[in-house]
């Protein structure tokens, strides 16, 4: 029922947008008609123009997400398990995250050149911190009674980590993954703004250069749908992992 109401609200908003633009004579350069946006979107998909760019952005997002989350998780485990390393490295990691990635874009282009590599690096850096922070936090979410039980059973540090700390902290770690998934798409598009030759972000810049607002809105729809699909897939993976019998 709620989903139906939400869908009806979207239809009403689009209808109101269409009617207002037609009645008020709003220029398509400023705000295009929803019908024109949908027609442009269909032509771009059916004609094959958007699909290669969609594939490039998806690949950049996936590679950056995988690299950033893997490094972030491993670094979070290391810093969470070794307090000395956490006190030593965490201030520098935090400082690196304060610097806007958009400001680092030109430097990445100098290092890695234009194209996919620099975009993947930007995406990985954006995804790195949520997994690092949530992993360190999640490893501390352990029931003291269970921790004491593992000590009584003389479990090794590695056994305690793999069989107690990570399963207990999994909800927090997976919450970080959901955040990283959203940021991964943002990172991929922003990276394409700076130095991409292909992809949805590069297509937006190209449409801006041609003053094609209709195409820009169509690309916004593609980006939104892509983000929602990936987020829902991640949420489904999270539910499946949290139902596993070895959790906790």
C-alpha positions as CSV (number, residue, x, y, z in Angstrom):
1,X,0.0,0.0,0.0
2,X,2.8,2.4,0.9
3,X,4.6,1.6,-2.4
4,X,1.5,2.2,-4.3
5,X,1.1,5.6,-2.6
6,X,4.7,6.4,-3.3
7,X,4.2,5.5,-7.0
8,X,1.1,7.7,-7.3
9,X,2.9,10.6,-5.7
10,X,5.6,10.3,-8.3
11,X,3.0,10.3,-11.1
12,X,1.4,13.3,-9.6
13,X,4.7,15.2,-9.4
14,X,5.6,14.4,-13.0
15,X,2.1,15.4,-14.2
16,X,2.3,18.7,-12.3
17,X,5.8,19.3,-13.7
18,X,4.5,18.6,-17.2
19,X,1.5,20.9,-16.9
20,X,3.4,23.7,-15.3
21,X,6.1,23.8,-17.9
22,X,3.5,23.8,-20.7
23,X,1.3,26.4,-19.2
24,X,4.0,28.7,-18.0
25,X,6.0,28.3,-21.2
26,X,9.2,27.4,-19.3
27,X,12.2,27.1,-21.7
28,X,13.4,23.5,-22.3
29,X,16.9,24.9,-21.7
30,X,16.0,25.7,-18.1
31,X,13.6,22.8,-17.2
32,X,12.7,20.3,-19.9
33,X,9.3,18.5,-20.1
34,X,9.2,15.1,-18.3
35,X,7.8,13.6,-21.5
36,X,10.8,15.0,-23.5
37,X,13.2,13.6,-20.9
38,X,11.6,10.2,-21.1
39,X,11.7,10.2,-24.9
40,X,15.4,11.2,-24.8
41,X,16.1,8.5,-22.3
42,X,14.3,5.9,-24.5
43,X,16.1,7.0,-27.6
44,X,19.5,6.9,-25.8
45,X,18.9,3.4,-24.5
46,X,17.3,2.0,-27.6
47,X,19.8,3.6,-29.9
48,X,22.7,2.3,-27.9
49,X,24.2,5.7,-27.0
50,X,23.8,5.4,-23.2
51,X,24.7,1.7,-22.8
52,X,28.5,2.0,-23.3
53,X,28.6,4.9,-20.9
54,X,26.5,3.0,-18.3
55,X,28.8,0.0,-18.6
56,X,31.9,2.2,-18.0
57,X,30.4,3.9,-15.0
58,X,29.3,0.6,-13.5
59,X,32.7,-1.0,-14.1
60,X,34.5,2.0,-12.4
61,X,32.1,2.0,-9.5
62,X,32.5,-1.8,-9.0
63,X,36.3,-1.7,-9.2
64,X,36.6,1.3,-6.9
65,X,34.1,-0.2,-4.5
66,X,35.9,-3.5,-4.4
67,X,39.3,-2.0,-3.9
68,X,38.2,0.6,-1.4
69,X,36.1,-1.7,0.7
70,X,38.7,-4.5,0.7
71,X,41.6,-2.1,1.8
72,X,39.3,-0.3,4.3
73,X,38.2,-3.6,5.9
74,X,41.7,-5.0,6.2
75,X,43.0,-1.7,7.5
76,X,40.1,-1.5,10.0
77,X,40.9,-5.0,11.3
78,X,44.6,-4.2,11.6
79,X,44.0,-0.8,13.4
80,X,41.2,-2.3,15.5
81,X,43.4,-5.1,16.7
82,X,46.6,-3.2,17.2
83,X,46.0,-0.1,19.3
84,X,49.5,1.2,18.7
85,X,49.0,1.3,15.0
86,X,45.7,3.0,15.4
87,X,47.2,5.8,17.5
88,X,50.0,6.1,14.9
89,X,48.2,6.0,11.6
90,X,44.6,7.1,12.3
91,X,45.3,10.9,12.5
92,X,46.9,10.7,9.1
93,X,44.1,8.7,7.6
94,X,41.5,11.1,9.0
95,X,43.5,14.0,7.6
96,X,43.5,12.4,4.1
97,X,39.7,12.1,4.2
98,X,39.2,15.7,5.1
99,X,40.7,16.8,1.8
100,X,37.9,17.0,-0.8
101,X,38.5,14.3,-3.5
102,X,37.5,16.8,-6.1
103,X,40.5,18.9,-5.2
104,X,42.7,15.9,-5.6
105,X,41.3,15.1,-9.0
106,X,43.9,17.2,-11.1
107,X,46.7,15.5,-9.2
108,X,45.3,12.1,-9.9
109,X,45.1,13.0,-13.6
110,X,48.8,13.9,-13.5
111,X,49.7,10.6,-11.8
112,X,47.3,8.2,-13.6
113,X,46.3,10.1,-16.7
114,X,42.8,10.6,-18.1
115,X,40.4,7.7,-18.2
116,X,39.3,4.9,-16.0
117,X,42.3,4.5,-13.7
118,X,42.0,7.9,-12.1
119,X,38.3,7.5,-11.6
120,X,38.7,4.1,-10.0
121,X,41.3,5.6,-7.6
122,X,39.0,8.4,-6.6
123,X,36.1,6.0,-6.0
124,X,38.3,3.7,-4.0
125,X,39.5,6.5,-1.7
126,X,35.9,7.6,-1.1
127,X,34.8,4.1,-0.3
128,X,37.8,3.4,1.9
129,X,36.9,5.4,5.0
130,X,33.4,4.1,5.7
131,X,34.6,0.5,5.8
132,X,37.7,1.4,7.9
133,X,35.7,3.4,10.5
134,X,32.8,0.9,10.7
135,X,35.1,-2.1,10.9
136,X,37.1,-0.6,13.8
137,X,33.8,0.2,15.5
138,X,32.2,-3.1,14.8
139,X,35.1,-5.1,16.3
140,X,34.4,-3.4,19.6
141,X,30.8,-4.5,19.6
142,X,31.5,-7.7,21.4
143,X,29.5,-9.1,24.3
144,X,31.9,-9.1,27.3
145,X,30.5,-12.5,28.4
146,X,31.3,-14.1,25.0
147,X,34.7,-12.5,25.1
148,X,35.4,-14.0,28.5
149,X,34.1,-17.4,27.3
150,X,36.6,-17.3,24.4
151,X,39.4,-16.5,26.9
152,X,38.4,-19.4,29.1
153,X,38.4,-21.7,26.1
154,X,42.0,-20.4,25.3
155,X,41.0,-19.3,21.8
156,X,43.9,-17.7,19.9
157,X,43.7,-14.1,18.9
158,X,43.0,-15.1,15.3
159,X,40.2,-17.5,16.4
160,X,38.6,-14.7,18.5
161,X,38.8,-12.3,15.6
162,X,37.3,-14.7,13.0
163,X,34.7,-16.5,15.2
164,X,33.6,-13.7,17.6
165,X,34.6,-10.2,16.8
166,X,33.9,-10.1,13.0
167,X,30.5,-12.0,13.3
168,X,29.5,-9.8,16.2
169,X,30.4,-6.6,14.4
170,X,29.0,-7.7,11.1
171,X,25.9,-5.4,11.3
172,X,28.0,-2.4,11.8
173,X,30.5,-3.4,9.1
174,X,27.7,-4.0,6.6
175,X,26.2,-0.6,7.4
176,X,29.5,0.8,6.3
177,X,29.3,-1.2,3.1
178,X,25.9,0.3,2.3
179,X,27.3,3.8,2.8
180,X,30.3,2.9,0.6
181,X,28.0,1.7,-2.2
182,X,26.2,5.1,-2.4
183,X,29.5,7.0,-2.2
184,X,31.0,4.7,-4.9
185,X,28.5,5.9,-7.5
186,X,29.2,9.5,-6.4
187,X,32.9,9.0,-6.7
188,X,32.7,7.4,-10.2
189,X,30.5,10.2,-11.5
190,X,32.7,12.9,-9.9
191,X,35.8,11.2,-11.3
192,X,34.4,11.3,-14.7
193,X,33.6,14.9,-14.4
194,X,37.3,15.6,-13.8
195,X,39.1,13.3,-16.1
196,X,36.7,10.8,-17.7
197,X,36.5,10.2,-21.4
198,X,33.5,7.9,-21.2
199,X,30.8,7.2,-18.6
200,X,27.7,8.9,-17.3
201,X,29.6,11.7,-15.7
202,X,31.5,12.5,-18.9
203,X,28.2,12.4,-20.8
204,X,26.7,15.0,-18.5
205,X,29.7,17.3,-19.1
206,X,29.3,16.7,-22.9
207,X,25.5,17.5,-22.7
208,X,26.3,20.6,-20.6
209,X,28.7,21.8,-23.4
210,X,25.9,21.4,-25.9
211,X,23.3,23.1,-23.6
212,X,21.2,19.9,-23.8
213,X,19.3,20.0,-20.5
214,X,17.0,17.2,-21.6
215,X,19.9,14.8,-22.0
216,X,21.3,15.9,-18.6
217,X,18.0,15.1,-16.9
218,X,17.9,11.7,-18.7
219,X,21.4,10.9,-17.4
220,X,20.3,11.9,-13.9
221,X,17.5,9.3,-14.2
222,X,20.0,6.6,-15.3
223,X,22.4,7.4,-12.4
224,X,19.5,7.4,-9.9
225,X,18.2,4.0,-11.1
226,X,21.7,2.5,-11.1
227,X,22.3,3.7,-7.6
228,X,19.0,2.3,-6.3
229,X,19.6,-1.1,-7.9
230,X,23.1,-1.4,-6.4
231,X,21.9,-0.2,-3.0
232,X,19.0,-2.6,-2.9
233,X,21.3,-5.5,-4.0
234,X,23.6,-4.6,-1.1
235,X,20.8,-4.4,1.3
236,X,19.7,-7.9,0.2
237,X,23.2,-9.2,0.6
238,X,23.3,-7.7,4.1
239,X,20.0,-9.4,5.1
240,X,21.3,-12.8,3.8
241,X,24.6,-12.5,5.6
242,X,22.9,-11.5,8.9
243,X,20.6,-14.6,8.7
244,X,23.6,-16.9,8.5
245,X,23.7,-19.4,11.4
246,X,27.3,-18.5,12.2
247,X,26.4,-14.9,13.0
248,X,27.4,-14.2,16.6
